[in-house]
Every structure is written in C-alpha cells, then in structure tokens.
Amino acid sequence: MITFRLPKQSQYPKYIYCGNERYKVKFKKNLNCFGITDAGARTITIKSNLSPRALLATFVHELLHVIEFETPIKIKHKKVYALEAAVVELLIDNFLMSGK
C-alpha cells in the first residue's frame, strides 16, 4: 500500500536561500490568504492552519515567487499556479511516497 508522507509545518525550513538572499519562512494563524512573499522584507508568510497538501502547495507557490523576485526569470501569476500544481504532483509522485 502506498501512503503519502507530506511534511508537517514543523518540518519546513525556517529560511530559504536564493542566490545571496535569505528569506525567513513564517507561519501565521490569521492570514487573509494562503501565503504571501514580501521581497522587500525577504519573508515568506504562510497560513498556519492549512492541510498538509495545501501547505506544500502554498510553500511551492511562494518559492516560485522568490525565484521570480531574485532571478531574471519572470513568471506571470497564472503560470505560477500551473507550475505550483506540476511541482507538487512531481514531489508527491517521486519523493513523498513510501511503499514504492
């Protein structure tokens, strides 16, 4: 039987590095959206009461924004959602399954 082992909130990194920049990863209970990346403050804030899958999807989504802010790669927001879905599926299918 295949089971999914999605990371728990406590297993996410406290910092993300992209090039020479460091982004602090924070979790906030009363956030009005799933997540937000503030390039000026170098923070990623994610709603703390998300399901494990929504948490992973939001984390990936915000990482894509970090890439956009810190590299010459510019991604329209519609494409961020498409890439988010593809990356989450790739992670689940290849790295987060046990029993394969």
C-alpha positions as CSV (number, residue, x, y, z in Angstrom):
1,M,0.0,0.0,0.0
2,I,1.3,3.5,-0.9
3,T,1.0,6.2,1.7
4,F,1.8,9.9,1.4
5,R,4.2,11.5,3.9
6,L,3.6,15.2,3.4
7,P,5.8,17.3,5.6
8,K,4.4,18.8,8.8
9,Q,4.6,22.5,9.4
10,S,7.4,22.0,11.9
11,Q,9.5,20.2,9.2
12,Y,9.6,23.2,6.8
13,P,12.8,25.2,6.8
14,K,13.0,28.4,8.8
15,Y,15.0,30.1,6.0
16,I,15.2,29.8,2.2
17,Y,18.2,30.9,0.3
18,C,18.1,32.1,-3.3
19,G,21.4,33.4,-4.6
20,N,22.8,35.7,-2.0
21,E,19.4,36.4,-0.4
22,R,17.8,34.8,2.6
23,Y,14.1,34.7,3.1
24,K,12.6,34.0,6.5
25,V,9.7,31.5,6.5
26,K,7.0,32.3,9.0
27,F,3.6,30.8,9.8
28,K,0.7,33.0,10.9
29,K,-2.7,31.8,12.0
30,N,-4.8,34.7,10.9
31,L,-3.5,35.3,7.5
32,N,-6.1,36.6,4.9
33,C,-4.7,34.3,2.2
34,F,-2.8,31.0,2.0
35,G,0.6,32.7,1.6
36,I,2.5,35.8,0.7
37,T,6.0,36.7,-0.2
38,D,7.4,40.1,0.7
39,A,10.5,40.6,-1.4
40,G,11.4,43.9,0.4
41,A,11.3,42.3,3.8
42,R,12.6,38.9,2.5
43,T,9.8,37.0,4.2
44,I,7.5,34.2,3.2
45,T,4.4,34.0,5.4
46,I,2.1,31.0,5.2
47,K,-1.2,30.5,6.9
48,S,-0.6,28.1,9.7
49,N,-3.8,26.1,9.8
50,L,-3.7,24.6,6.2
51,S,-4.0,21.0,5.4
52,P,-0.6,19.3,4.7
53,R,-1.3,19.3,0.9
54,A,-2.4,22.9,0.9
55,L,0.7,23.8,3.0
56,L,3.0,22.1,0.5
57,A,1.3,23.7,-2.5
58,T,1.5,27.2,-0.8
59,F,5.1,26.7,0.0
60,V,5.9,25.7,-3.6
61,H,3.9,28.7,-4.8
62,E,5.8,31.1,-2.6
63,L,9.1,29.6,-3.6
64,L,8.2,30.3,-7.2
65,H,7.7,34.0,-6.2
66,V,11.1,34.0,-4.5
67,I,12.6,32.7,-7.8
68,E,10.8,35.4,-9.7
69,F,12.0,38.2,-7.3
70,E,15.6,37.0,-7.1
71,T,16.4,35.9,-10.6
72,P,15.8,37.2,-14.1
73,I,13.0,34.7,-14.5
74,K,9.7,36.5,-14.6
75,I,6.6,34.4,-14.2
76,K,3.0,35.6,-14.7
77,H,0.8,34.7,-11.8
78,K,-1.3,32.4,-13.9
79,K,1.8,30.4,-14.7
80,V,2.8,30.3,-11.0
81,Y,-0.4,28.4,-10.3
82,A,0.3,26.0,-13.1
83,L,3.9,25.4,-12.1
84,E,2.8,25.0,-8.4
85,A,0.4,22.2,-9.3
86,A,3.0,20.5,-11.5
87,V,5.8,20.7,-8.9
88,V,3.5,19.5,-6.1
89,E,2.5,16.5,-8.2
90,L,6.1,15.8,-9.1
91,L,7.1,15.9,-5.4
92,I,4.3,13.7,-4.3
93,D,4.8,11.2,-7.1
94,N,8.6,10.9,-6.7
95,F,9.8,11.9,-3.3
96,L,7.0,11.9,-0.8
97,M,5.6,8.4,-1.4
98,S,6.6,5.4,0.7
99,G,5.9,1.8,-0.2
100,K,7.1,2.1,-3.9
